[in-house]
């Protein structure tokens, strides 16, 4: 049996079956929790700012906790990374050269 698969053990004191859960199965449960919290964020975005923020920041906290637990601090690379970086740079330049810097941070 491979390391990633769970095993089923029967206890000798009554024949009760217990399942030993591997680390990968617990992590997949965390992935489901992240997905459900993002669904709360998405579905509540049209009517509740509070629930939207709770869903988003809870998912973010669980995701960061998962990265710390697994000791994997890498962000997945996508094809739009350069466009997002260009947008952030454009926003930073607009803030630096803005007439009213405080208001430019708000909008």
C-alpha positions as CSV (number, residue, x, y, z in Angstrom):
1,X,0.0,0.0,0.0
2,X,1.4,3.4,-0.9
3,X,2.1,6.1,1.6
4,X,-0.7,8.4,0.3
5,X,-3.5,5.9,0.8
6,X,-5.4,5.5,4.0
7,X,-5.6,2.1,5.8
8,X,-8.4,0.4,7.5
9,X,-7.6,-1.2,10.9
10,X,-9.9,-3.4,13.0
11,X,-9.4,-3.1,16.7
12,X,-9.2,-6.3,18.6
13,X,-11.4,-5.2,21.4
14,X,-14.7,-5.2,19.6
15,X,-14.0,-5.3,15.9
16,X,-14.6,-1.6,15.4
17,X,-13.0,-0.4,12.2
18,X,-11.0,2.8,12.3
19,X,-9.5,4.6,9.4
20,X,-6.0,6.0,9.5
21,X,-6.1,9.3,7.6
22,X,-2.9,10.3,5.7
23,X,-1.6,13.8,5.5
24,X,-2.7,14.2,1.9
25,X,-6.3,13.4,2.7
26,X,-6.3,16.0,5.5
27,X,-4.9,18.6,3.1
28,X,-7.6,17.8,0.5
29,X,-10.1,18.5,3.3
30,X,-8.4,21.9,3.7
31,X,-8.7,22.5,0.0
32,X,-12.4,21.8,0.2
33,X,-12.7,24.3,3.1
34,X,-10.9,26.9,1.0
35,X,-13.2,26.3,-1.9
36,X,-16.3,26.5,0.2
37,X,-15.1,29.8,1.9
38,X,-14.5,31.2,-1.6
39,X,-18.0,30.2,-2.6
40,X,-19.3,32.1,0.5
41,X,-17.3,35.1,-0.8
42,X,-18.7,34.8,-4.3
43,X,-22.3,34.1,-3.4
44,X,-22.5,36.8,-0.8
45,X,-20.8,39.5,-2.8
46,X,-24.1,40.9,-4.2
47,X,-25.8,41.5,-0.8
48,X,-23.4,41.5,2.2
49,X,-20.1,43.2,2.5
50,X,-19.5,41.6,5.9
51,X,-20.1,38.0,4.7
52,X,-18.0,38.7,1.6
53,X,-15.1,39.8,3.8
54,X,-15.5,36.9,6.2
55,X,-15.5,34.4,3.3
56,X,-12.5,35.9,1.6
57,X,-10.2,36.5,4.6
58,X,-11.1,33.1,6.1
59,X,-10.1,31.4,2.9
60,X,-6.9,33.5,2.8
61,X,-6.1,32.6,6.4
62,X,-6.7,28.9,5.8
63,X,-4.6,29.0,2.6
64,X,-1.7,30.7,4.3
65,X,-2.0,28.2,7.2
66,X,-1.9,25.4,4.7
67,X,1.3,26.8,3.2
68,X,2.9,27.2,6.6
69,X,1.9,23.6,7.6
70,X,3.2,22.1,4.4
71,X,6.3,24.4,4.4
72,X,5.6,25.3,0.7
73,X,5.8,29.0,0.2
74,X,5.4,29.1,-3.6
75,X,2.7,30.9,-5.5
76,X,1.3,29.2,-8.6
77,X,2.4,30.9,-11.8
78,X,-0.2,31.8,-14.4
79,X,-0.2,33.4,-17.8
80,X,-1.6,36.7,-16.5
81,X,1.1,37.4,-13.9
82,X,2.9,40.0,-16.0
83,X,-0.4,41.9,-16.6
84,X,-1.2,41.9,-12.9
85,X,2.3,43.2,-12.1
86,X,2.0,45.8,-14.8
87,X,-1.3,47.0,-13.3
88,X,0.2,47.2,-9.8
89,X,3.2,49.2,-11.2
90,X,0.8,51.6,-13.1
91,X,-1.3,52.1,-9.9
92,X,1.9,52.8,-7.9
93,X,3.1,55.3,-10.4
94,X,-0.3,57.0,-10.5
95,X,-0.2,57.3,-6.7
96,X,3.4,58.7,-6.7
97,X,2.5,61.4,-9.3
98,X,-1.0,62.2,-8.0
99,X,-1.9,65.7,-6.9
100,X,-3.7,64.4,-3.9
101,X,-1.9,61.3,-2.7
102,X,-4.3,60.5,0.1
103,X,-7.3,60.4,-2.2
104,X,-5.4,58.4,-4.8
105,X,-4.9,55.7,-2.3
106,X,-8.7,55.5,-1.7
107,X,-9.7,55.3,-5.3
